[in-house]
Amino acid sequence: MPDYALLESFPTPSETPFVIEHIAEEFTSVCPVTGHPDFGVVNVTFQPGPPSAGGTCVELKSLKLYLQSFRSEGIYYEAVTNRIRDDLARLMSPAWMVVRTDWRGRGGIRSVIRATSGDVPTIWQK
């Protein structure tokens, strides 16, 4: 089961706005219908809130362990993407965030899922 408790954060290091992009290229979960493994890339892009407002950033080792906790989970692509967005938004309260998952093709169909939080600038709505 995906485990929110694995996630850790640290205070945003700057009052000046900046954007962070984390890319996890070896994400794995399980198709809840077939039981076959699903392979994808998870891209998390966000603008942390300022430290004066309690803004935080996700600690990378904890993010890796959290993403690995999906490995044996029977879960649909859309649910994965929304769960990651919800958990990271809860952890960090970013100004905005985009979670994009790109899934390896199966049966000739590839899927890209996006879930957003906050007022995402147009340039990051890719």
N, C-alpha and C positions, 0 to 999 in steps of 0.2 A: 504494500500500500504506500503511495506517495506520502512522505513524512515532512510536514511543515517544520517540525521541531529541529530538523537538521540545519535549517537556514540560520545564518548569523549575519550581522551587519556591523558596520562601523560608521562613525559620523562623517558626513560629507566634508571633504577637506578644503572647500572654498565657498565663499559667499558669491563669487562670480559664477553665473550659469555656465554649465558645460554638459556635454552629452557623452554617455558611456554606451558602448556596444559590446556585448559578450556573445560569442558564437561557440556553441557546443556541437561539434561535428559528428559525434558518435552516440546519438540518443537512440535508445531502444525501449520499446514497450511491446505489448502483445495484443493482437487483434482479438476482441472479445467474441467474435463470431467463429473464426477458424482456429484460433489458438496459435496461429503462426506469428513469428516475430515481425514487428514493424520497425523500420530503420529510418531515421530522419535527422535533420539538422535543426537545432533550436537557436534562434537569434533573438536576443533580448536587448532592446535599445531603449534608453530612458534618460531623462534629465532629473538628476537628484534634486530634492528640495534643499534649500540653503541650511547650513548648520544652525543658524539662528532660529529656524522654524522646526528644528528637530530632524532635518533631512539626514538620510543614511544611504549607504551603498551596500550591496550584497558582497559578502566575503566569498572569494572564488572557490576555495576548497569546499566550503559548505554548499555552494551552488552545485558543484560537481557531485557531491554525495546525494544531495536532494534529487538531482536529475537521474542519478543511478537508481534511486528508490522506485522509479517507474518501470524498471527493467522487467519485472515479472507480472506487472499489472495489466489485466485485460481491460483496455480502455480505448475509446474511439479517438481519432485524431483531434476532433473538435474539443472533446472533453480535456485532453492533454493540454492543449493550447490555452484554453480558458482557465484551467486549474493553475498552470504556471503563472499566468497573468494575475490571477486573484491572490495567490500566495505571495508573489513578489510585491504586488501593490500593498498588501497588508503589512509586509515586513518593512518596506521602505517609504511608503507614502510619497512616491515621486511626483514631480510636477506633471509629467506625462510619461507614458511607456507604451511600447509596441512589442508584443511577443509574436514572432513569426516562426512557424514550423514548416519545413520543406520535407515532404515524405518521399522516399524512394518509390519508384513506380512498381505497381503490381497489376497484372492483367492489362498492361498498356495504359494505365491511368496513374498520373502523379498528382499529388494534392499539395496545395499551399494554403495554410490557415493563418489568419491574422486576428489577434485580439488586442484591443487598445484600452488604455486607461488615461483619463485626463484629456486635455485639449492638445492633441498631437499636431505639431506644425506640418504643413503640407509636404515639405521636403522629406520628412521621415515617414510619410504614409505610403511607402513602397512595398 
